[in-house]
Amino acid sequence: MAKRSIEEVEIAGKRVFLRVDFNVPLADGQVTDDARLVAVLPTLAYARGAGARVILASHLGRPKGKPDPKYSLAPVARHLGTALGQEVPLAPDCVGPEVEARAQALAAGELLLLENLRFHPGEEANDPAFARSLAALADLYVNDAFAAAHRAHASTEGITRYLRPAVAGLLMRRELEILARIVEAPDRPLVAILGGAKVSDKLKLVQSLLTRVQRLLIGGGMAFTFLKAKGYEVGKSLLDEEKVEMCAGAMQRAKERNIPLILPTDIVVADALAPDAHTRVVRADQIPADWVGVDVGPETIRIFED
């Protein structure tokens, strides 16, 4: 997966549009897990050290295409500033004359964090006009948002039609190198672990992984659709009814290939999705009809660890 990286282009004195993934969890206006911020620090340090004028851009949450204070990147700017030991200025928007002026005014080594990209419907719609407006802020494009790179949004795909060169950041390069190694020449045994809520997003991935791995572990919200395919009661747990048959097909293909597709054997269930809910651990085939599965149980954890 040969991709040009930020180290292979001239960035001194240039405005760099650095797409990052700062979609981090917040509570009471504070970042509660800064792993995604920390992951991009090497790229940020390299760009600033090379004399680039850095324009950081990210989405946060799902504000549905309009400004929402709940999804402002202000807490992210404060947290990043603490990590860097200096104030990180936050632009009032991610496009427009004022933002363009602030981007133009950046000195070498300075940075500016744009406000939430998803405050505009053009981001998720990959609107060409919005993509051009983003491109107008910078001289070149760097993508370091691996977790968002699969989405054809204005800041990940559309902008590259108007802003060149478009290269990978250091985090993106590392992720691509690891992915290439896993796909092309993995160390074995190779075990894949899948989770998350949307089983529909991952069924094609399951099919692909069954040709590459020795074991496939499935947890998270997507596990309940697989459990349903086994004929289990899943109560009020997250379920994609339309994908039950496809999950059954995936399990059959795993069996034919003699690849263990390992599902949770016990589940933490709750009587409500609320802080004061009652919880207990039940067998995966004994989820009460009016309870909701919220996590894998301790036996499943031991099995997955092994």
Secondary structure, DSSP 8 states (H G I E B T S, - for coil): ----BGGGS--TT-EEEEE------EETTEES--HHHHHHHHHHHHHHHTT-EEEEE---S--TTS--GGG-SHHHHHHHHHHHTS---B-S-SSSHHHHHHHHH--TT-EEE---GGGSHHHHHT-HHHHHHHHTT-SEEEE--GGGTTS--TTTTGGGGTS--EEE-HHHHHHHHHHHHHHHS--SS-EEEE-SS-HHHHHHHHHHHTTT-SEEEE-TTTHHHHHHHTT---TTS---GGGHHHHHHHHHHHHHTT--EE--SEEEEESSSSTT--EEEEETT---TT-EEEEE-HHHHHHHH-
